[in-house]
Amino acid sequence: MTQMNSIQRLEEDLTRVWSVTEDIDDVLKFVGEDPFFEGLTAEHQDKLMNLLIGIKELSNVKMQAAWNSFEKVTKEYYGKK
């Protein structure tokens, strides 16, 4: 296996962190389907789901900004425009 440079490692790290949105999708599905949460009132279930969706969207916004910065740095590092 070849050694990754710091740019490649950063790309891998960013991709791995971005997967948190998939984790939130899993939690959303779990909350929506697991019998444990059946006792929640519709109001409480909506609130919980909306909070999770909000966290997911905020994570996407932050990760997109980080990815944009990564792409800019990569282009500068490799001398591309």
ABEGO torsion letter per residue (X at the ends): XBBBBAAAAAAAAAAAAAAAAAAAAAAAAAAAABAAAAABBAAAAAAAAAAAAAAAAAAAAAAAAAAAAAAAAAAAAAGBX
